[in-house]
Amino acid sequence: MLAGCSSPSVTSTTDSAPVEGTVGGEITVFAAASLRAPFTELGARFHVEHPGTSIEFSFAGSSDLAAQLIAGAPADVFASADTNNMIKVADAGLVAGDPTDFATNTLTIVTAPGNPDNVTSFADLANPDVLTVICAPQVPCGAATASVESATGTDIPAVSEESSVTDVLGKVTSGQADAGLVYVTDAAGAGAAVTAVPFEESSGAVNTYPIATSSTTDNPDTARAFTEFVTGPVGRDVLAGAGFATP
């Protein structure tokens, strides 16, 4: 079924190791909103490999997911779009073992198709006549945006700050904003619905995505199997196809 650290150390991505025990039953995966497309595909592929399993996904901003987990929401796996929110969850004792970095992502500007406002640089977003939407600062894409603003001395007079990168994209594709800052993967997934405007300063604010099994899971074998599926060869191929880079 597919639906919508006390130790801060993070291990590097490795090939999947054999999973011991019984892999079956249902797990719930909390994942950053920017992972919706590749994780949905990985969930389907995981089910083919393990027919006795089902995965329920909850996609949202990483900060919202972390807050839900700390408040007691049940989940078997957590995949964050940054290390800070993973550390918060781990510090609450909710992570089993060390998280594993499995992908990276960078920002790009998106505009309406054809870029009617002629946005060509990050600095152009400081123009108040260009209605720009960004992520809230507590969200990984918002933290990356703030980092670029600080590094470049650019102040974006955003018309709204959204709780997830997909909400930013939605504001642009619906015509409610002239421009937005999203991940390159979101721009690629939107296809012809937007025009992407890369900017060189984005290389200074790369987000690293960690994944971990929950320490409170009732199905540790299946949770660990899915985590290793994501960090293994199939996961790397699917993520690369969606535009993610390796850590």
C-alpha positions in Angstrom: 0.0 0.0 0.0 1.4 3.3 -1.0 0.1 6.6 0.5 0.5 10.0 0.8 20.8 11.5 17.3 21.6 11.1 20.8 24.5 10.4 18.5 24.7 12.8 15.6 27.2 10.7 13.7 26.2 9.7 10.2 27.6 6.8 8.2 28.3 6.8 4.5 26.1 5.1 2.0 27.0 1.4 1.3 25.6 -1.5 -0.6 22.7 -3.3 1.0 23.7 -6.0 3.4 21.7 -9.2 3.7 18.7 -8.6 6.1 18.3 -11.3 8.7 14.9 -12.2 10.2 11.5 -12.0 8.6 10.7 -9.2 6.2 6.9 -8.8 6.0 4.0 -6.8 7.3 3.4 -3.1 7.2 5.7 -0.2 8.0 5.2 3.5 8.0 7.9 5.7 6.5 8.1 9.4 7.3 10.0 11.1 4.4 10.8 14.7 3.3 8.4 16.1 0.8 11.1 16.3 -1.9 11.4 12.5 -1.8 7.8 11.7 -2.8 8.4 10.6 -6.3 11.5 8.4 -5.8 10.3 6.9 -2.6 6.9 6.1 -4.1 8.8 4.2 -6.8 11.1 2.5 -4.3 8.1 1.5 -2.2 6.6 -0.3 -5.3 9.9 -2.0 -6.1 10.4 -3.0 -2.5 6.9 -4.7 -2.5 7.8 -6.6 -5.7 11.0 -7.9 -4.0 9.1 -8.6 -0.7 5.5 -9.4 -1.6 4.4 -9.8 2.0 5.1 -6.1 2.8 3.2 -2.9 2.6 4.4 0.6 3.1 2.5 3.7 4.2 4.3 6.9 3.4 3.9 10.3 5.1 5.5 13.1 3.1 5.9 16.5 4.6 8.5 19.1 5.5 11.3 17.5 7.5 10.8 19.9 10.5 7.1 19.0 10.6 7.9 15.2 10.5 10.6 15.6 13.2 8.1 17.4 15.4 5.5 14.7 14.9 7.9 11.9 15.8 9.1 13.7 18.9 5.5 14.2 19.9 4.9 10.5 19.7 3.7 9.8 16.1 4.4 6.2 15.2 6.9 5.6 12.3 9.3 2.8 11.4 11.7 4.8 9.2 12.6 8.5 9.0 14.2 10.1 5.9 15.1 13.8 6.4 16.1 16.4 3.9 18.8 17.6 6.3 21.0 16.4 9.2 19.6 19.0 11.7 16.1 17.5 11.9 17.6 13.9 12.0 19.7 15.0 14.9 16.7 16.3 16.8 14.9 13.0 16.4 18.0 11.0 17.4 18.6 13.3 20.4 15.0 12.3 21.5 16.2 8.6 21.5 14.0 7.7 18.5 16.7 6.5 16.1 18.2 2.9 16.1 21.9 3.1 15.3 23.5 5.7 13.2 21.6 7.4 10.4 23.0 6.9 6.9 23.5 9.7 4.3 21.9 8.6 1.1 21.5 11.6 -1.2 22.2 15.3 -1.6 20.2 18.1 -3.2 20.7 21.7 -4.2 18.4 24.7 -4.8 17.3 26.2 -8.1 14.9 29.0 -9.0 11.7 28.1 -10.7 9.4 30.6 -12.6 6.4 30.3 -14.8 7.1 28.7 -18.1 9.2 30.9 -20.3 10.4 33.0 -17.4 8.2 36.0 -18.1 9.8 38.2 -15.5 13.3 37.5 -16.9 14.8 36.2 -13.6 18.4 35.3 -14.4 20.2 35.3 -11.0 19.6 34.8 -7.3 20.0 38.6 -6.9 17.0 39.2 -9.1 14.8 37.7 -6.3 15.5 40.8 -4.2 13.3 42.8 -6.6 9.9 43.3 -4.8 8.2 43.4 -8.1 9.0 39.7 -8.6 6.6 37.8 -6.3 8.9 35.2 -4.8 7.9 32.3 -2.5 10.5 30.4 -0.3 10.5 27.7 2.3 10.2 28.7 6.0 13.6 28.9 7.7 13.0 25.8 9.9 12.5 23.7 6.8 15.7 22.4 5.1 15.0 24.2 1.8 14.4 27.4 3.8 17.6 26.9 5.8 19.5 26.5 2.5 17.8 29.7 1.1 18.8 31.6 4.2 22.4 30.4 3.9 22.6 31.7 0.3 21.0 35.0 1.3 23.6 35.4 4.0 26.5 34.5 1.8 25.4 36.8 -1.1 24.1 39.7 1.0 20.7 39.3 -0.8 17.4 39.9 1.1 14.5 38.2 -0.6 11.2 40.0 0.2 9.2 36.8 0.0 5.5 37.0 -0.3 5.1 33.8 1.7 7.2 31.2 3.5 6.0 27.6 3.1 6.3 24.5 5.3 7.5 22.3 2.5 9.3 22.6 -0.8 6.3 21.1 -2.7 4.2 23.9 -1.4 6.6 26.4 -2.9 6.5 24.7 -6.2 2.7 24.6 -6.0 2.5 28.4 -5.6 4.6 28.9 -8.7 2.8 26.3 -10.9 -0.6 27.7 -9.8 0.4 31.3 -10.7 0.2 32.6 -7.2 3.9 33.5 -7.3 6.3 34.6 -10.1 9.3 32.7 -8.7 10.2 30.2 -6.0 13.3 28.5 -4.6 13.0 24.7 -4.7 15.3 21.7 -5.1 16.6 20.8 -8.6 14.8 17.5 -8.2 11.4 19.3 -7.7 12.1 21.5 -10.8 12.9 18.4 -12.8 9.8 16.6 -11.7 7.6 19.6 -12.6 8.8 19.3 -16.2 7.2 21.9 -18.6 5.1 23.4 -15.8 8.0 25.6 -14.8 11.2 27.1 -16.1 14.3 26.3 -14.0 16.9 29.0 -13.5 20.1 27.6 -12.0 22.4 29.9 -10.0 26.0 29.2 -9.1 25.6 30.3 -5.4 23.5 27.2 -4.8 26.7 25.1 -4.6 27.4 26.7 -1.2 24.2 25.3 0.4 24.0 21.6 -0.4 21.5 19.6 1.7 22.4 16.1 2.7 19.6 13.5 3.2 20.0 10.9 6.1 17.8 7.9 6.7 17.4 5.9 9.9 15.3 3.1 11.4 13.1 4.1 14.3 14.1 2.8 17.7 10.4 2.3 18.5 9.4 0.3 15.4 7.4 -2.9 15.9 8.7 -4.3 12.7 12.5 -3.8 12.8 13.4 -6.4 10.1 11.2 -4.8 7.5 12.1 -1.3 8.5 15.8 -2.1 8.3 15.3 -3.9 5.0 13.6 -0.8 3.5 16.4 1.5 4.8 19.0 -0.7 3.2 17.0 -0.9 0.0 17.1 2.9 -0.2 20.8 3.1 0.5 21.7 0.2 -1.8 22.1 -0.1 -5.6 18.4 0.1 -6.5 17.9 3.2 -4.3 20.9 4.9 -5.7 19.7 4.3 -9.3 16.1 5.6 -8.6 17.4 8.6 -6.7 19.9 9.5 -9.4 17.1 9.2 -12.0 15.1 11.8 -10.0 18.1 14.2 -10.0 19.6 13.5 -6.6 23.3 13.4 -6.2 25.3 11.0 -3.9 26.7 12.2 -0.6 
